[in-house]
């Protein structure tokens, strides 16, 4: 009988061949995987391209973009038009007018430039163009101090400082004693110039050099107002647990002023570079621009400092006299840094950049998105890294906070407009000016608080409870003023 042939795959030679082929294929796959991993590691290390030499005189962001194209692409995208329910300038050619959205504002700002032009803000790329074209500048004389936060001015200030007699040259490191002397002297000189004259020196909106060292790329703060403001905040007694480097400085000998560029952590700097401009400050013609942080960052602490401040002519601080009432009132700028400081995100160590410039990956490279914008436009990267809920739910939570804040803001503005109307009627009826003075102070208090929330660009989200507290006080002061007028007999006088 003939033996049956051995099955093909049972033959030793075939099995050895298959084993060798399998081993070879596995080796190829492992090598391919290794090559891919090595390539991605090499790509991750290539965070920039050395195309041009950057130094302290390189102002144009396009030059920086040659070495950092990914970040520059994001910066260029800040030209894109967008809008959220309460933020952004909208998608049309011209930004949305706040005066048209809210007809109470022209009454509240009567006599001030914001009564003639007040728009929602567009992206960073528009900051210089929007400022130079607003009717607040073209129809009302403004000082050069307005440019501190609307142009790239590290070199501009240094050149002006050198012309004014500061020591050294532009080749000095920015943070060196000579570099800082140039900046501060130039800052004070340009603040005194008329805006139209100072603006001729401005060539670019805020750029890379304002937040980064050109050699090391380390974050830094460069705006003189912030450097001075954060130093006086450190000297105050107000607790700032969200800025631990200040608390550490306070425990030291305090021989030198607090310096964020040498003492703040990188995470703190990721908020401070934004806080250079997104803050409350005085930038009028009567004195050099300053931040009112001597008592702390809360709305009433800034108000108390303004109340105690005297202009060089000896008069107490005010932004303008209200046309209808004669009250010496205050105008808030954009106190996002202060409002954020009172909120849960600041206390939890979350920086501005974590939400408004979230990390993203391009290939193997992790970078901060330089298309600075509302987190609501990128919830997955801005919010869901911490909050594991659906995008629709997170957006609904944010808008619920903002809707409630807006409802309180409307009530506060209504109370202020009612008070203004009543004061105006009382004056026309002949009520004595001296008796009106305490009521004008109530207008000042109410108006300051409502405007502080309105000018702050989160519509309460940065610190919901704080925003509600502030607006509650605004409503209270406005209605107190009306009651005080009634108690003075203003209603009876007005009827005669």
C-alpha positions in Angstrom: 0.0 0.0 0.0 1.3 3.5 -0.9 1.7 6.0 2.0 -0.5 9.2 1.8 1.5 12.3 0.9 2.2 14.7 3.8 0.0 17.9 3.7 1.8 20.9 2.3 1.7 23.0 5.4 2.8 20.1 7.6 6.0 19.7 5.8 9.0 20.9 7.9 10.5 22.9 5.1 7.3 24.7 4.4 6.8 25.5 8.1 10.3 26.8 8.4 9.8 29.0 5.3 6.5 30.4 6.7 8.2 31.1 10.0 11.0 32.9 8.3 8.6 34.9 6.2 6.5 35.8 9.2 9.7 36.8 11.1 10.8 38.9 8.1 7.4 40.6 7.9 7.3 41.3 11.6 10.8 42.8 11.3 9.7 45.0 8.5 6.6 46.2 10.4 8.7 46.9 13.6 11.3 48.8 11.6 8.5 50.8 9.9 7.0 51.5 13.2 10.3 52.5 14.6 10.9 54.8 11.6 7.5 56.4 12.1 8.1 57.0 15.8 11.6 58.3 15.1 10.2 60.6 12.4 7.5 62.0 14.7 10.0 62.5 17.5 12.3 64.4 15.1 9.3 66.4 13.9 8.3 67.2 17.5 11.7 68.6 18.2 11.5 70.8 15.1 9.3 73.5 16.8 10.7 76.3 14.7 12.7 77.0 11.5 15.8 79.1 11.6 15.1 81.2 8.5 15.7 84.7 9.9 17.6 86.1 12.9 15.2 87.6 15.4 16.2 90.3 17.9 14.8 93.1 20.0 14.3 95.3 16.8 12.2 92.7 14.9 8.7 94.1 15.2 6.9 92.8 12.1 5.1 89.6 13.0 5.6 88.4 9.4 9.3 88.1 10.1 8.7 86.0 13.2 6.3 83.9 11.1 9.2 82.7 8.9 10.6 80.9 11.9 7.2 80.1 13.5 4.8 79.5 10.6 2.3 77.5 12.6 1.8 80.2 15.2 1.8 82.9 12.6 -1.0 81.2 10.7 -3.1 81.3 13.8 -2.3 84.9 14.4 -3.4 85.7 10.8 -6.7 84.0 11.5 -7.6 86.6 14.1 -8.8 88.6 11.0 -11.7 86.1 10.6 -15.0 87.6 11.5 -17.1 85.8 14.0 -19.7 86.3 16.7 -21.1 84.5 19.7 -24.3 85.4 21.5 -22.6 88.1 23.6 -19.2 88.5 22.0 -17.4 89.0 18.7 -18.1 91.7 16.2 -20.3 89.6 14.0 -19.7 88.3 10.5 -20.6 91.4 8.5 -18.2 93.9 7.0 -18.6 96.3 9.9 -18.6 95.4 13.6 -21.8 95.4 15.5 -22.6 98.7 17.3 -23.3 98.4 21.0 -25.1 101.7 20.9 -27.6 100.3 18.4 -27.9 97.1 20.4 -28.5 99.0 23.7 -30.2 102.5 23.3 -29.6 103.1 27.1 -25.8 103.5 26.5 -25.9 106.9 24.7 -27.8 108.3 27.7 -25.4 106.7 30.2 -22.3 107.9 28.3 -23.8 111.4 27.4 -20.9 113.8 27.0 -18.2 111.2 26.5 -16.8 109.8 23.3 -18.4 106.4 23.9 -21.8 108.0 23.3 -20.9 108.6 19.6 -19.1 105.3 18.7 -18.9 102.0 20.6 -18.6 98.7 18.8 -18.1 95.1 19.6 -14.5 94.1 19.5 -12.9 92.3 16.5 -9.8 90.1 16.6 -6.3 91.2 17.6 -5.2 91.8 14.0 -7.7 94.7 13.8 -6.8 96.5 17.1 -4.7 99.3 15.6 -7.0 99.8 12.6 -10.2 99.8 14.6 -8.7 102.3 17.1 -7.4 104.7 14.5 -10.8 104.8 12.6 -13.2 105.0 15.5 -15.1 108.2 15.8 -14.0 108.4 19.4 -10.5 109.2 17.9 -11.4 111.0 14.7 -13.9 113.4 16.2 -12.6 113.7 19.8 -9.0 114.6 20.7 -7.3 111.6 22.4 -3.8 111.2 24.0 -1.0 109.0 22.8 -1.4 106.8 25.9 -4.3 105.0 24.0 -1.6 103.2 21.9 -0.2 101.3 24.9 -2.5 98.3 24.1 -3.3 98.8 20.4 0.1 98.7 18.8 3.4 96.8 19.1 5.4 99.4 21.1 8.4 97.8 22.6 10.7 99.4 20.0 8.6 102.4 19.7 8.9 103.2 23.4 12.6 102.5 23.5 13.3 104.8 20.5 11.3 107.6 22.1 13.1 107.0 25.4 16.5 107.2 23.8 15.5 110.4 22.1 14.5 111.7 25.5 17.9 111.0 27.0 17.6 107.4 28.3 21.0 105.5 28.4 22.1 102.7 26.2 20.9 101.5 22.8 18.3 99.3 21.1 20.9 96.5 21.3 20.5 96.3 25.1 18.4 93.4 26.2 14.8 94.5 26.7 14.7 93.4 30.4 18.1 94.9 31.2 18.2 98.0 33.5 19.1 100.2 30.5 16.4 98.6 28.3 13.7 99.2 31.0 14.9 102.8 31.5 14.4 103.4 27.8 10.9 101.9 27.8 9.7 103.8 30.8 11.0 107.1 29.6 9.6 106.6 26.1 6.2 105.5 27.6 5.9 108.7 29.6 6.9 110.8 26.6 4.5 109.2 24.1 1.6 109.3 26.6 1.9 113.1 26.5 1.6 113.4 22.8 -1.7 113.8 21.0 -3.0 110.5 19.6 -2.7 111.7 16.0 1.0 112.5 16.4 1.9 109.4 18.3 -0.1 107.1 15.9 2.2 108.1 13.1 5.0 106.1 14.8 2.8 103.0 15.1 3.3 100.5 12.3 1.8 97.2 13.6 -0.9 95.9 16.0 0.2 93.9 18.9 2.8 91.3 17.7 5.0 88.5 18.8 7.7 90.7 20.4 5.2 92.1 22.9 4.8 88.7 24.6 8.0 86.7 23.6 11.7 87.1 24.1 13.1 86.9 20.5 16.0 84.7 21.5 14.5 82.2 24.0 10.8 82.6 23.1 10.0 82.7 26.8 6.8 84.6 27.7 7.3 88.1 29.0 5.3 91.2 29.8 6.3 94.4 28.1 3.6 96.9 28.7 4.8 99.6 31.1 1.4 100.1 32.6 1.1 96.5 33.6 4.7 96.3 34.9 3.9 99.2 37.2 0.4 98.1 38.1 1.3 94.5 39.1 4.1 95.9 41.3 1.7 98.1 43.2 -0.8 95.2 43.5 2.0 93.1 45.0 2.6 95.9 47.6 -1.0 95.9 48.6 -2.5 93.8 51.4 -5.1 92.2 49.2 -4.8 88.4 48.9 -4.1 87.1 45.4 -4.0 83.3 45.8 -4.3 82.8 42.1 -0.9 84.6 41.7 1.3 82.6 44.0 4.5 84.3 43.0 3.2 87.5 44.4 2.4 85.8 47.7 6.0 84.4 47.7 7.4 87.9 47.0 5.4 89.3 49.9 7.1 86.9 52.3 10.5 88.1 51.2 12.5 91.2 52.0 10.7 93.3 49.4 13.9 95.3 48.7 13.2 95.2 44.9 9.7 95.6 43.4 7.9 92.5 42.3 9.0 91.6 38.8 6.7 89.2 36.8 9.4 88.6 34.2 11.8 87.0 36.8 9.4 85.8 39.5 6.2 84.6 37.9 5.7 81.0 36.9 5.1 80.1 33.3 1.5 79.3 34.1 1.0 82.7 35.7 2.6 84.3 32.6 0.0 82.6 30.4 -2.5 85.0 32.0 -0.3 88.0 32.7 0.6 88.4 29.0 -3.1 88.8 28.4 -3.6 90.9 31.5 -1.2 93.5 30.0 -4.1 94.9 28.1 -7.3 93.2 29.1 -7.6 95.3 32.2 -9.0 98.5 33.7 -6.7 101.5 33.4 -6.7 105.3 33.0 -5.5 106.5 29.6 -6.7 110.1 29.5 -4.9 113.3 28.9 -4.4 114.5 32.5 -1.7 112.1 33.6 0.4 109.1 32.5 -1.5 105.9 32.0 -1.9 103.8 35.1 -3.7 100.8 36.5 -5.7 101.4 39.7 -4.5 98.3 41.5 -3.1 99.9 44.7 -5.9 98.5 46.8 -6.6 95.3 44.9 -8.5 94.0 41.8 -12.1 94.2 42.8 -14.5 96.8 41.4 -14.9 98.7 44.7 -11.1 98.6 45.4 -10.4 100.3 42.0 -13.2 102.7 42.7 -11.7 103.6 46.2 -8.3 104.3 44.6 -9.9 106.5 41.9 -11.8 108.3 44.7 -8.6 109.0 46.6 -6.6 110.0 43.5 -5.9 113.6 42.7 -5.0 114.9 39.2 -2.0 117.3 39.0 -4.4 120.2 39.1 -5.6 119.0 42.5 -9.1 117.8 41.4 -10.3 114.3 42.3 -10.3 111.6 39.6 -13.1 111.4 37.1 -13.3 110.5 33.4 -15.9 113.1 32.4 -18.8 115.2 33.6 -22.1 113.8 32.6 -23.8 116.2 30.3 -27.3 115.7 31.6 -26.6 115.6 35.3 -23.1 117.2 35.9 -22.0 114.1 37.8 -18.2 113.4 37.7 -18.4 109.8 36.5 -16.0 106.9 35.6 -15.6 104.9 32.5 -14.4 101.3 32.7 -12.2 99.9 30.0 -12.1 96.1 29.7 -11.4 94.5 33.1 -11.2 90.9 32.0 -8.1 90.2 34.1 -9.7 91.6 37.2 -13.0 89.7 36.7 -11.2 86.4 35.9 -9.2 86.9 39.1 -12.4 86.6 41.1 -13.6 83.4 39.4 -13.2 79.7 39.9 -11.0 79.2 36.9 -8.3 81.5 38.3 -8.5 79.9 41.7 -8.1 76.5 40.0 -4.9 77.5 38.2 -6.5 77.8 34.8 -4.9 80.5 32.7 -6.4 82.8 30.0 -4.4 80.9 27.4 -5.7 77.5 28.5 -9.2 78.5 27.2 -8.6 81.3 24.7 -5.4 79.8 23.1 -5.8 76.0 23.8 -3.1 73.6 22.9 -3.5 71.8 19.6 -1.4 69.3 17.6 -0.2 69.7 14.0 1.4 66.4 13.1 3.6 65.6 16.1 4.0 69.2 17.3 2.0 70.6 20.2 1.5 74.3 20.1 -0.8 77.0 21.6 -3.4 78.1 19.1 -2.6 81.7 18.3 -6.0 82.4 16.8 -7.1 84.0 20.1 -10.9 83.9 20.3 -13.9 82.8 22.4 -13.7 79.3 23.8 -17.3 78.8 22.6 -15.9 78.5 19.1 -13.7 75.5 20.0 -15.3 73.8 22.9 -13.6 70.5 22.4 -10.1 71.8 22.9 -11.0 74.8 25.2 -13.4 73.2 27.6 -13.7 69.4 27.2 -10.1 68.8 28.3 -11.3 69.3 31.8 -15.2 69.2 31.6 -16.3 65.8 30.2 -19.7 66.8 29.0 -21.2 67.1 25.5 -20.5 70.3 23.7 -24.1 71.3 23.5 -24.5 71.0 27.3 -21.3 73.1 28.0 -22.4 75.8 25.6 -25.9 75.9 27.2 -24.3 76.3 30.6 -22.2 79.2 29.5 -25.1 80.9 27.8 -27.3 80.4 30.9 -24.8 82.3 33.0 -24.5 85.0 30.3 -28.3 85.3 29.9 -28.7 85.8 33.7 -25.9 88.4 33.8 -27.5 90.3 30.8 -30.8 90.3 32.6 -29.2 91.9 35.7 -27.2 94.3 33.5 -30.5 95.5 31.8 -32.0 96.1 35.2 -28.9 98.0 36.3 -28.9 100.2 33.2 -32.6 100.9 33.5 -32.1 102.0 37.1 -29.2 104.3 36.0 -31.2 105.8 33.1 -34.2 106.4 35.5 -31.9 108.1 37.9 -30.3 110.3 35.2 -33.8 111.3 34.0 -34.9 112.2 37.5 -31.8 114.2 38.3 -32.2 116.1 35.0 -35.8 116.9 35.9 -34.9 118.0 39.4 -32.2 120.3 38.0 -34.6 121.9 35.6 -37.0 122.4 38.4 -34.4 124.3 40.3 -33.2 121.9 43.0 -30.1 123.2 44.7 -26.8 121.8 43.3 -25.3 121.3 46.8 -28.3 119.1 47.8 -27.9 117.1 44.6 -24.3 116.2 45.3 -24.8 113.0 47.3 -27.2 111.8 44.6 -24.6 112.5 41.9 -22.2 110.3 43.9 -24.8 107.5 43.8 -24.9 107.9 40.0 -21.1 107.6 39.9 -21.2 104.4 41.9 -24.1 102.8 40.0 -22.7 103.8 36.6 -19.2 102.5 37.4 -20.4 99.1 38.4 -22.8 98.5 35.5 -20.1 99.7 33.0 -17.4 97.5 34.7 -19.5 94.4 33.9 -20.6 95.6 30.5 -17.1 96.5 29.3 -15.8 93.2 30.6 -16.0 90.9 27.6 -17.3 87.6 29.2 -20.8 88.8 30.0 -20.2 87.5 33.5 -18.8 84.1 32.7 -15.3 84.8 34.1 -16.8 85.2 37.6 -20.6 84.7 37.6 -21.2 85.4 41.4 -19.0 88.4 41.3 -20.8 89.8 38.3 -24.1 89.3 40.0 -22.9 91.0 43.2 -21.6 94.0 41.3 -24.8 94.4 39.3 -26.9 94.0 42.4 -25.0 97.0 43.9 -25.5 99.0 40.7 -29.2 98.5 40.8 -29.2 99.4 44.5 -27.2 102.6 44.1 -29.4 103.7 41.2 -32.6 103.2 43.1 -31.1 104.7 46.2 -30.5 107.8 44.2 -34.1 108.0 43.1 -35.4 107.5 46.7 -33.0 110.2 47.9 -34.4 112.6 45.3 -37.9 111.8 46.4 -36.9 112.5 50.0 -35.5 115.8 49.0 -38.9 116.7 47.6 -37.6 116.6 44.0 -40.8 115.0 42.8 -42.8 117.8 44.2 -40.5 120.5 42.8 -40.6 118.9 39.4 -44.4 119.0 39.4 -44.6 122.8 40.1 
